[in-house]
């Protein structure tokens, strides 16, 4: 696994594992180990075997921002599960500088009929 670079910017390749734990009401219901260091790519491979072992699918899934991805949202939608995933940009959204930045899509007006975003300057 590629571990973070050291202080001299040397790439570190060391044995390492990413342990995932599923919890329900303070009880561990599933655990698995992955070689991918990024949580984004572990959500779906973690949920599939968990459902097979438990023979049960949770109606909702709650994770931190490290698991946010379009693939994860798509999988949860297909499985009819409600995702509660903190957006990776949540802390940025709270800042005044982000709220006033007219170049951000979130700060633009959206016309659903024409599928067009319009910024404060009137540009589409």
N, CA, C and O atoms as a GROMACS GRO file, in nm:
protein
  496
    1UNK      N    1   0.084  -0.117   0.000
    1UNK     CA    2   0.000   0.000   0.000
    1UNK      C    3   0.089   0.124   0.000
    1UNK      O    4   0.192   0.127   0.068
    2UNK      N    5   0.051   0.224  -0.074
    2UNK     CA    6   0.125   0.350  -0.076
    2UNK      C    7   0.085   0.430   0.048
    2UNK      O    8  -0.027   0.480   0.057
    3UNK      N    9   0.176   0.442   0.141
    3UNK     CA   10   0.155   0.522   0.261
    3UNK      C   11   0.197   0.665   0.226
    3UNK      O   12   0.268   0.686   0.128
    4UNK      N   13   0.156   0.763   0.304
    4UNK     CA   14   0.189   0.903   0.276
    4UNK      C   15   0.339   0.923   0.262
    4UNK      O   16   0.419   0.852   0.323
    5UNK      N   17   0.377   1.023   0.180
    5UNK     CA   18   0.518   1.054   0.160
    5UNK      C   19   0.580   1.103   0.291
    5UNK      O   20   0.512   1.163   0.374
    6UNK      N   21   0.710   1.076   0.309
    6UNK     CA   22   0.777   1.123   0.430
    6UNK      C   23   0.816   1.270   0.415
    6UNK      O   24   0.784   1.333   0.314
    7UNK      N   25   0.885   1.324   0.513
    7UNK     CA   26   0.916   1.467   0.517
    7UNK      C   27   1.006   1.514   0.403
    7UNK      O   28   1.011   1.634   0.375
    8UNK      N   29   1.078   1.423   0.337
    8UNK     CA   30   1.165   1.459   0.225
    8UNK      C   31   1.097   1.428   0.091
    8UNK      O   32   1.161   1.430  -0.014
    9UNK      N   33   0.969   1.400   0.096
    9UNK     CA   34   0.887   1.369  -0.023
    9UNK      C   35   0.926   1.236  -0.087
    9UNK      O   36   0.904   1.217  -0.207
   10UNK      N   37   0.982   1.143  -0.010
   10UNK     CA   38   1.009   1.009  -0.061
   10UNK      C   39   0.879   0.928  -0.056
   10UNK      O   40   0.806   0.932   0.043
   11UNK      N   41   0.853   0.855  -0.163
   11UNK     CA   42   0.734   0.771  -0.167
   11UNK      C   43   0.756   0.651  -0.076
   11UNK      O   44   0.860   0.587  -0.081
   12UNK      N   45   0.657   0.622   0.005
   12UNK     CA   46   0.667   0.511   0.099
   12UNK      C   47   0.575   0.397   0.053
   12UNK      O   48   0.453   0.414   0.050
   13UNK      N   49   0.631   0.284   0.019
   13UNK     CA   50   0.553   0.164  -0.009
   13UNK      C   51   0.578   0.067   0.105
   13UNK      O   52   0.687   0.010   0.117
   14UNK      N   53   0.477   0.048   0.188
   14UNK     CA   54   0.491  -0.036   0.305
   14UNK      C   55   0.369  -0.126   0.316
   14UNK      O   56   0.264  -0.096   0.260
   15UNK      N   57   0.384  -0.237   0.387
   15UNK     CA   58   0.265  -0.319   0.411
   15UNK      C   59   0.164  -0.238   0.492
   15UNK      O   60   0.198  -0.177   0.592
   16UNK      N   61   0.043  -0.240   0.448
   16UNK     CA   62  -0.061  -0.166   0.520
   16UNK      C   63  -0.198  -0.214   0.477
   16UNK      O   64  -0.215  -0.263   0.365
   17UNK      N   65  -0.295  -0.199   0.563
   17UNK     CA   66  -0.429  -0.245   0.535
   17UNK      C   67  -0.530  -0.141   0.582
   17UNK      O   68  -0.503  -0.063   0.673
   18UNK      N   69  -0.644  -0.141   0.519
   18UNK     CA   70  -0.751  -0.050   0.551
   18UNK      C   71  -0.863  -0.135   0.613
   18UNK      O   72  -0.930  -0.210   0.543
   19UNK      N   73  -0.883  -0.121   0.742
   19UNK     CA   74  -0.982  -0.200   0.813
   19UNK      C   75  -1.114  -0.122   0.818
   19UNK      O   76  -1.116  -0.006   0.858
   20UNK      N   77  -1.222  -0.187   0.776
   20UNK     CA   78  -1.354  -0.127   0.777
   20UNK      C   79  -1.441  -0.200   0.878
   20UNK      O   80  -1.438  -0.323   0.886
   21UNK      N   81  -1.519  -0.125   0.954
   21UNK     CA   82  -1.607  -0.183   1.055
   21UNK      C   83  -1.746  -0.125   1.038
   21UNK      O   84  -1.762  -0.003   1.029
   22UNK      N   85  -1.847  -0.211   1.032
   22UNK     CA   86  -1.987  -0.169   1.027
   22UNK      C   87  -2.048  -0.181   1.164
   22UNK      O   88  -2.035  -0.285   1.230
   23UNK      N   89  -2.116  -0.075   1.208
   23UNK     CA   90  -2.170  -0.071   1.344
   23UNK      C   91  -2.320  -0.045   1.339
   23UNK      O   92  -2.368   0.035   1.258
   24UNK      N   93  -2.394  -0.113   1.426
   24UNK     CA   94  -2.538  -0.091   1.441
   24UNK      C   95  -2.568  -0.084   1.590
   24UNK      O   96  -2.549  -0.183   1.662
   25UNK      N   97  -2.615   0.030   1.638
   25UNK     CA   98  -2.650   0.048   1.779
   25UNK      C   99  -2.536   0.006   1.872
   25UNK      O  100  -2.557  -0.066   1.969
   26UNK      N  101  -2.417   0.052   1.841
   26UNK     CA  102  -2.295   0.028   1.920
   26UNK      C  103  -2.242  -0.115   1.911
   26UNK      O  104  -2.147  -0.149   1.982
   27UNK      N  105  -2.301  -0.198   1.826
   27UNK     CA  106  -2.252  -0.335   1.808
   27UNK      C  107  -2.186  -0.348   1.672
   27UNK      O  108  -2.239  -0.300   1.572
   28UNK      N  109  -2.072  -0.413   1.667
   28UNK     CA  110  -2.005  -0.439   1.540
   28UNK      C  111  -2.080  -0.551   1.470
   28UNK      O  112  -2.092  -0.662   1.522
   29UNK      N  113  -2.132  -0.522   1.351
   29UNK     CA  114  -2.207  -0.622   1.274
   29UNK      C  115  -2.127  -0.677   1.158
   29UNK      O  116  -2.163  -0.781   1.102
   30UNK      N  117  -2.020  -0.608   1.120
   30UNK     CA  118  -1.937  -0.657   1.009
   30UNK      C  119  -1.800  -0.592   1.016
   30UNK      O  120  -1.785  -0.479   1.064
   31UNK      N  121  -1.701  -0.664   0.968
   31UNK     CA  122  -1.565  -0.611   0.959
   31UNK      C  123  -1.499  -0.672   0.836
   31UNK      O  124  -1.526  -0.787   0.800
   32UNK      N  125  -1.412  -0.595   0.773
   32UNK     CA  126  -1.342  -0.644   0.655
   32UNK      C  127  -1.211  -0.568   0.641
   32UNK      O  128  -1.194  -0.460   0.698
   33UNK      N  129  -1.119  -0.624   0.564
   33UNK     CA  130  -0.987  -0.563   0.543
   33UNK      C  131  -0.967  -0.544   0.393
   33UNK      O  132  -0.995  -0.634   0.314
   34UNK      N  133  -0.917  -0.426   0.355
   34UNK     CA  134  -0.893  -0.394   0.215
   34UNK      C  135  -0.750  -0.346   0.196
   34UNK      O  136  -0.688  -0.295   0.290
   35UNK      N  137  -0.698  -0.362   0.075
   35UNK     CA  138  -0.563  -0.315   0.046
   35UNK      C  139  -0.565  -0.173  -0.011
   35UNK      O  140  -0.460  -0.110  -0.021
   36UNK      N  141  -0.681  -0.123  -0.047
   36UNK     CA  142  -0.691   0.012  -0.100
   36UNK      C  143  -0.686   0.111   0.015
   36UNK      O  144  -0.760   0.096   0.112
   37UNK      N  145  -0.601   0.212   0.005
   37UNK     CA  146  -0.586   0.306   0.116
   37UNK      C  147  -0.698   0.408   0.121
   37UNK      O  148  -0.713   0.478   0.221
   38UNK      N  149  -0.776   0.420   0.014
   38UNK     CA  150  -0.880   0.520   0.006
   38UNK      C  151  -1.016   0.458   0.040
   38UNK      O  152  -1.055   0.358  -0.019
   39UNK      N  153  -1.088   0.518   0.134
   39UNK     CA  154  -1.218   0.466   0.176
   39UNK      C  155  -1.322   0.472   0.064
   39UNK      O  156  -1.417   0.394   0.065
   40UNK      N  157  -1.306   0.563  -0.030
   40UNK     CA  158  -1.402   0.578  -0.140
   40UNK      C  159  -1.426   0.444  -0.210
   40UNK      O  160  -1.540   0.412  -0.244
   41UNK      N  161  -1.321   0.367  -0.231
   41UNK     CA  162  -1.333   0.243  -0.307
   41UNK      C  163  -1.368   0.123  -0.221
   41UNK      O  164  -1.373   0.011  -0.272
   42UNK      N  165  -1.392   0.142  -0.093
   42UNK     CA  166  -1.423   0.029  -0.006
   42UNK      C  167  -1.571   0.020   0.033
   42UNK      O  168  -1.614  -0.083   0.084
   43UNK      N  169  -1.649   0.125   0.010
   43UNK     CA  170  -1.788   0.125   0.055
   43UNK      C  171  -1.869   0.011  -0.008
   43UNK      O  172  -1.926  -0.071   0.064
   44UNK      N  173  -1.875   0.005  -0.139
   44UNK     CA  174  -1.956  -0.097  -0.207
   44UNK      C  175  -1.901  -0.238  -0.180
   44UNK      O  176  -1.980  -0.326  -0.147
   45UNK      N  177  -1.769  -0.263  -0.192
   45UNK     CA  178  -1.718  -0.397  -0.162
   45UNK      C  179  -1.737  -0.437  -0.015
   45UNK      O  180  -1.736  -0.556   0.017
   46UNK      N  181  -1.755  -0.340   0.073
   46UNK     CA  182  -1.781  -0.371   0.214
   46UNK      C  183  -1.928  -0.405   0.235
   46UNK      O  184  -1.959  -0.499   0.309
   47UNK      N  185  -2.018  -0.332   0.170
   47UNK     CA  186  -2.162  -0.352   0.192
   47UNK      C  187  -2.214  -0.483   0.132
   47UNK      O  188  -2.298  -0.550   0.192
   48UNK      N  189  -2.164  -0.520   0.014
   48UNK     CA  190  -2.214  -0.641  -0.053
   48UNK      C  191  -2.199  -0.767   0.032
   48UNK      O  192  -2.299  -0.835   0.056
   49UNK      N  193  -2.077  -0.801   0.078
   49UNK     CA  194  -2.065  -0.923   0.160
   49UNK      C  195  -2.134  -0.911   0.296
   49UNK      O  196  -2.180  -1.010   0.352
   50UNK      N  197  -2.143  -0.788   0.348
   50UNK     CA  198  -2.211  -0.768   0.476
   50UNK      C  199  -2.358  -0.808   0.463
   50UNK      O  200  -2.412  -0.876   0.551
   51UNK      N  201  -2.421  -0.767   0.355
   51UNK     CA  202  -2.562  -0.802   0.333
   51UNK      C  203  -2.579  -0.952   0.313
   51UNK      O  204  -2.677  -1.011   0.360
   52UNK      N  205  -2.484  -1.014   0.243
   52UNK     CA  206  -2.492  -1.159   0.221
   52UNK      C  207  -2.479  -1.236   0.353
   52UNK      O  208  -2.550  -1.333   0.377
   53UNK      N  209  -2.386  -1.191   0.439
   53UNK     CA  210  -2.365  -1.260   0.566
   53UNK      C  211  -2.482  -1.238   0.662
   53UNK      O  212  -2.526  -1.331   0.729
   54UNK      N  213  -2.532  -1.113   0.668
   54UNK     CA  214  -2.641  -1.083   0.761
   54UNK      C  215  -2.777  -1.126   0.708
   54UNK      O  216  -2.872  -1.141   0.785
   55UNK      N  217  -2.786  -1.146   0.576
   55UNK     CA  218  -2.913  -1.175   0.510
   55UNK      C  219  -3.015  -1.066   0.542
   55UNK      O  220  -3.134  -1.091   0.565
   56UNK      N  221  -2.964  -0.942   0.542
   56UNK     CA  222  -3.043  -0.826   0.579
   56UNK      C  223  -2.981  -0.703   0.513
   56UNK      O  224  -2.859  -0.691   0.506
   57UNK      N  225  -3.066  -0.613   0.466
   57UNK     CA  226  -3.016  -0.488   0.408
   57UNK      C  227  -3.069  -0.372   0.492
   57UNK      O  228  -3.190  -0.359   0.512
   58UNK      N  229  -2.979  -0.289   0.539
   58UNK     CA  230  -3.020  -0.174   0.617
   58UNK      C  231  -3.091  -0.072   0.528
   58UNK      O  232  -3.051  -0.053   0.414
   59UNK      N  233  -3.196  -0.006   0.579
   59UNK     CA  234  -3.269   0.093   0.497
   59UNK      C  235  -3.187   0.219   0.473
   59UNK      O  236  -3.216   0.294   0.379
   60UNK      N  237  -3.087   0.245   0.556
   60UNK     CA  238  -3.002   0.363   0.537
   60UNK      C  239  -2.858   0.330   0.574
   60UNK      O  240  -2.832   0.239   0.652
   61UNK      N  241  -2.766   0.407   0.516
   61UNK     CA  242  -2.623   0.388   0.541
   61UNK      C  243  -2.564   0.525   0.578
   61UNK      O  244  -2.584   0.622   0.505
   62UNK      N  245  -2.494   0.532   0.690
   62UNK     CA  246  -2.432   0.656   0.737
   62UNK      C  247  -2.281   0.640   0.735
   62UNK      O  248  -2.228   0.545   0.791
   63UNK      N  249  -2.212   0.735   0.670
   63UNK     CA  250  -2.066   0.731   0.663
   63UNK      C  251  -2.010   0.872   0.677
   63UNK      O  252  -2.084   0.971   0.672
   64UNK      N  253  -1.879   0.881   0.694
   64UNK     CA  254  -1.816   1.012   0.693
   64UNK      C  255  -1.781   1.052   0.550
   64UNK      O  256  -1.811   0.978   0.456
   65UNK      N  257  -1.720   1.166   0.534
   65UNK     CA  258  -1.697   1.222   0.399
   65UNK      C  259  -1.597   1.142   0.317
   65UNK      O  260  -1.592   1.157   0.195
   66UNK      N  261  -1.518   1.058   0.379
   66UNK     CA  262  -1.420   0.978   0.304
   66UNK      C  263  -1.481   0.877   0.210
   66UNK      O  264  -1.413   0.825   0.122
   67UNK      N  265  -1.609   0.847   0.228
   67UNK     CA  266  -1.677   0.747   0.146
   67UNK      C  267  -1.760   0.807   0.033
   67UNK      O  268  -1.821   0.733  -0.044
   68UNK      N  269  -1.764   0.939   0.022
   68UNK     CA  270  -1.849   1.003  -0.078
   68UNK      C  271  -1.796   0.981  -0.218
   68UNK      O  272  -1.682   1.016  -0.250
   69UNK      N  273  -1.880   0.922  -0.304
   69UNK     CA  274  -1.847   0.903  -0.444
   69UNK      C  275  -1.975   0.880  -0.522
   69UNK      O  276  -2.076   0.837  -0.466
   70UNK      N  277  -1.972   0.909  -0.651
   70UNK     CA  278  -2.089   0.886  -0.735
   70UNK      C  279  -2.123   0.737  -0.740
   70UNK      O  280  -2.241   0.701  -0.743
   71UNK      N  281  -2.021   0.651  -0.742
   71UNK     CA  282  -2.044   0.507  -0.745
   71UNK      C  283  -2.118   0.461  -0.619
   71UNK      O  284  -2.207   0.377  -0.626
   72UNK      N  285  -2.079   0.516  -0.505
   72UNK     CA  286  -2.144   0.480  -0.380
   72UNK      C  287  -2.290   0.524  -0.378
   72UNK      O  288  -2.378   0.448  -0.338
   73UNK      N  289  -2.314   0.648  -0.420
   73UNK     CA  290  -2.452   0.697  -0.427
   73UNK      C  291  -2.535   0.613  -0.523
   73UNK      O  292  -2.649   0.578  -0.492
   74UNK      N  293  -2.479   0.582  -0.638
   74UNK     CA  294  -2.551   0.502  -0.738
   74UNK      C  295  -2.586   0.364  -0.682
   74UNK      O  296  -2.699   0.318  -0.697
   75UNK      N  297  -2.490   0.300  -0.618
   75UNK     CA  298  -2.515   0.167  -0.560
   75UNK      C  299  -2.626   0.174  -0.455
   75UNK      O  300  -2.716   0.090  -0.455
   76UNK      N  301  -2.619   0.271  -0.367
   76UNK     CA  302  -2.719   0.283  -0.262
   76UNK      C  303  -2.858   0.312  -0.319
   76UNK      O  304  -2.958   0.260  -0.270
   77UNK      N  305  -2.864   0.394  -0.425
   77UNK     CA  306  -2.992   0.419  -0.491
   77UNK      C  307  -3.049   0.291  -0.552
   77UNK      O  308  -3.168   0.262  -0.538
   78UNK      N  309  -2.964   0.214  -0.618
   78UNK     CA  310  -3.008   0.088  -0.680
   78UNK      C  311  -3.058  -0.011  -0.575
   78UNK      O  312  -3.150  -0.089  -0.601
   79UNK      N  313  -2.999  -0.008  -0.457
   79UNK     CA  314  -3.037  -0.100  -0.349
   79UNK      C  315  -3.152  -0.044  -0.265
   79UNK      O  316  -3.194  -0.107  -0.168
   80UNK      N  317  -3.203   0.073  -0.302
   80UNK     CA  318  -3.313   0.139  -0.229
   80UNK      C  319  -3.274   0.171  -0.085
   80UNK      O  320  -3.356   0.160   0.007
   81UNK      N  321  -3.148   0.211  -0.066
   81UNK     CA  322  -3.099   0.250   0.066
   81UNK      C  323  -3.077   0.401   0.068
   81UNK      O  324  -3.030   0.458  -0.031
   82UNK      N  325  -3.110   0.465   0.178
   82UNK     CA  326  -3.094   0.609   0.190
   82UNK      C  327  -2.952   0.640   0.237
   82UNK      O  328  -2.911   0.592   0.343
   83UNK      N  329  -2.876   0.719   0.159
   83UNK     CA  330  -2.739   0.751   0.201
   83UNK      C  331  -2.736   0.874   0.293
   83UNK      O  332  -2.798   0.976   0.264
   84UNK      N  333  -2.664   0.863   0.401
   84UNK     CA  334  -2.633   0.977   0.487
   84UNK      C  335  -2.481   0.988   0.487
   84UNK      O  336  -2.413   0.935   0.575
   85UNK      N  337  -2.429   1.058   0.387
   85UNK     CA  338  -2.285   1.072   0.369
   85UNK      C  339  -2.250   1.219   0.376
   85UNK      O  340  -2.302   1.300   0.299
   86UNK      N  341  -2.162   1.254   0.469
   86UNK     CA  342  -2.121   1.393   0.482
   86UNK      C  343  -2.046   1.434   0.356
   86UNK      O  344  -1.951   1.366   0.316
   87UNK      N  345  -2.086   1.545   0.292
   87UNK     CA  346  -2.015   1.591   0.171
   87UNK      C  347  -1.870   1.629   0.203
   87UNK      O  348  -1.841   1.684   0.309
   88UNK      N  349  -1.780   1.600   0.110
   88UNK     CA  350  -1.639   1.631   0.130
   88UNK      C  351  -1.616   1.782   0.140
   88UNK      O  352  -1.518   1.826   0.201
   89UNK      N  353  -1.704   1.860   0.082
   89UNK     CA  354  -1.687   2.006   0.084
   89UNK      C  355  -1.772   2.074   0.192
   89UNK      O  356  -1.790   2.195   0.187
   90UNK      N  357  -1.823   2.000   0.287
   90UNK     CA  358  -1.912   2.054   0.388
   90UNK      C  359  -1.850   2.171   0.465
   90UNK      O  360  -1.914   2.274   0.484
   91UNK      N  361  -1.725   2.155   0.508
   91UNK     CA  362  -1.661   2.263   0.585
   91UNK      C  363  -1.640   2.387   0.499
   91UNK      O  364  -1.651   2.499   0.550
   92UNK      N  365  -1.610   2.370   0.370
   92UNK     CA  366  -1.593   2.484   0.279
   92UNK      C  367  -1.724   2.558   0.260
   92UNK      O  368  -1.726   2.681   0.255
   93UNK      N  369  -1.835   2.482   0.250
   93UNK     CA  370  -1.966   2.544   0.227
   93UNK      C  371  -2.005   2.639   0.340
   93UNK      O  372  -2.080   2.734   0.318
   94UNK      N  373  -1.955   2.616   0.461
   94UNK     CA  374  -1.991   2.698   0.575
   94UNK      C  375  -1.920   2.833   0.576
   94UNK      O  376  -1.964   2.925   0.645
   95UNK      N  377  -1.812   2.847   0.500
   95UNK     CA  378  -1.734   2.971   0.501
   95UNK      C  379  -1.801   3.079   0.417
   95UNK      O  380  -1.861   3.049   0.313
   96UNK      N  381  -1.791   3.202   0.462
   96UNK     CA  382  -1.850   3.315   0.391
   96UNK      C  383  -1.791   3.331   0.252
   96UNK      O  384  -1.863   3.364   0.158
   97UNK      N  385  -1.661   3.307   0.238
   97UNK     CA  386  -1.596   3.323   0.107
   97UNK      C  387  -1.655   3.227   0.004
   97UNK      O  388  -1.665   3.261  -0.114
   98UNK      N  389  -1.694   3.108   0.045
   98UNK     CA  390  -1.756   3.012  -0.047
   98UNK      C  391  -1.897   3.056  -0.083
   98UNK      O  392  -1.937   3.048  -0.199
   99UNK      N  393  -1.973   3.102   0.017
   99UNK     CA  394  -2.110   3.144  -0.007
   99UNK      C  395  -2.120   3.265  -0.100
   99UNK      O  396  -2.220   3.284  -0.168
  100UNK      N  397  -2.014   3.346  -0.102
  100UNK     CA  398  -2.015   3.466  -0.187
  100UNK      C  399  -1.946   3.445  -0.321
  100UNK      O  400  -1.945   3.537  -0.404
  101UNK      N  401  -1.890   3.329  -0.345
  101UNK     CA  402  -1.820   3.302  -0.470
  101UNK      C  403  -1.922   3.267  -0.579
  101UNK      O  404  -1.981   3.159  -0.576
  102UNK      N  405  -1.942   3.357  -0.674
  102UNK     CA  406  -2.044   3.336  -0.778
  102UNK      C  407  -2.003   3.231  -0.881
  102UNK      O  408  -2.085   3.190  -0.963
  103UNK      N  409  -1.878   3.186  -0.877
  103UNK     CA  410  -1.835   3.085  -0.974
  103UNK      C  411  -1.873   2.943  -0.930
  103UNK      O  412  -1.862   2.849  -1.008
  104UNK      N  413  -1.918   2.928  -0.806
  104UNK     CA  414  -1.956   2.796  -0.755
  104UNK      C  415  -2.098   2.762  -0.799
  104UNK      O  416  -2.190   2.843  -0.783
  105UNK      N  417  -2.115   2.644  -0.852
  105UNK     CA  418  -2.246   2.601  -0.903
  105UNK      C  419  -2.353   2.607  -0.794
  105UNK      O  420  -2.468   2.638  -0.823
  106UNK      N  421  -2.314   2.577  -0.671
  106UNK     CA  422  -2.410   2.579  -0.560
  106UNK      C  423  -2.468   2.718  -0.538
  106UNK      O  424  -2.579   2.731  -0.486
  107UNK      N  425  -2.395   2.822  -0.577
  107UNK     CA  426  -2.440   2.960  -0.557
  107UNK      C  427  -2.511   3.017  -0.679
  107UNK      O  428  -2.540   3.137  -0.682
  108UNK      N  429  -2.539   2.937  -0.778
  108UNK     CA  430  -2.604   2.985  -0.900
  108UNK      C  431  -2.751   2.943  -0.902
  108UNK      O  432  -2.791   2.846  -0.838
  109UNK      N  433  -2.829   3.020  -0.977
  109UNK     CA  434  -2.968   2.984  -0.998
  109UNK      C  435  -2.977   2.872  -1.100
  109UNK      O  436  -2.898   2.867  -1.194
  110UNK      N  437  -3.073   2.783  -1.081
  110UNK     CA  438  -3.088   2.669  -1.172
  110UNK      C  439  -3.228   2.667  -1.231
  110UNK      O  440  -3.327   2.675  -1.158
  111UNK      N  441  -3.236   2.655  -1.362
  111UNK     CA  442  -3.362   2.645  -1.434
  111UNK      C  443  -3.377   2.499  -1.479
  111UNK      O  444  -3.309   2.454  -1.571
  112UNK      N  445  -3.467   2.426  -1.413
  112UNK     CA  446  -3.484   2.283  -1.442
  112UNK      C  447  -3.537   2.258  -1.582
  112UNK      O  448  -3.497   2.162  -1.648
  113UNK      N  449  -3.628   2.342  -1.629
  113UNK     CA  450  -3.689   2.317  -1.760
  113UNK      C  451  -3.586   2.324  -1.872
  113UNK      O  452  -3.592   2.247  -1.968
  114UNK      N  453  -3.491   2.418  -1.859
  114UNK     CA  454  -3.388   2.433  -1.963
  114UNK      C  455  -3.255   2.368  -1.924
  114UNK      O  456  -3.163   2.363  -2.005
  115UNK      N  457  -3.245   2.319  -1.799
  115UNK     CA  458  -3.123   2.258  -1.747
  115UNK      C  459  -3.004   2.353  -1.761
  115UNK      O  460  -2.902   2.320  -1.820
  116UNK      N  461  -3.021   2.475  -1.706
  116UNK     CA  462  -2.920   2.580  -1.717
  116UNK      C  463  -2.895   2.643  -1.580
  116UNK      O  464  -2.988   2.672  -1.505
  117UNK      N  465  -2.768   2.664  -1.551
  117UNK     CA  466  -2.729   2.741  -1.432
  117UNK      C  467  -2.700   2.883  -1.476
  117UNK      O  468  -2.646   2.906  -1.584
  118UNK      N  469  -2.737   2.981  -1.392
  118UNK     CA  470  -2.711   3.121  -1.421
  118UNK      C  471  -2.642   3.183  -1.301
  118UNK      O  472  -2.693   3.175  -1.189
  119UNK      N  473  -2.526   3.246  -1.324
  119UNK     CA  474  -2.453   3.309  -1.213
  119UNK      C  475  -2.514   3.446  -1.184
  119UNK      O  476  -2.601   3.492  -1.257
  120UNK      N  477  -2.466   3.511  -1.077
  120UNK     CA  478  -2.517   3.643  -1.038
  120UNK      C  479  -2.490   3.748  -1.144
  120UNK      O  480  -2.560   3.848  -1.151
  121UNK      N  481  -2.388   3.726  -1.226
  121UNK     CA  482  -2.355   3.821  -1.332
  121UNK      C  483  -2.446   3.803  -1.454
  121UNK      O  484  -2.433   3.877  -1.551
  122UNK      N  485  -2.537   3.706  -1.449
  122UNK     CA  486  -2.630   3.682  -1.558
  122UNK      C  487  -2.579   3.589  -1.667
  122UNK      O  488  -2.648   3.566  -1.767
  123UNK      N  489  -2.462   3.535  -1.650
  123UNK     CA  490  -2.406   3.444  -1.751
  123UNK      C  491  -2.460   3.303  -1.728
  123UNK      O  492  -2.472   3.256  -1.615
  124UNK      N  493  -2.493   3.238  -1.840
  124UNK     CA  494  -2.547   3.102  -1.834
  124UNK      C  495  -2.437   2.999  -1.847
  124UNK      O  496  -2.464   2.879  -1.844
   0.00000   0.00000   0.00000
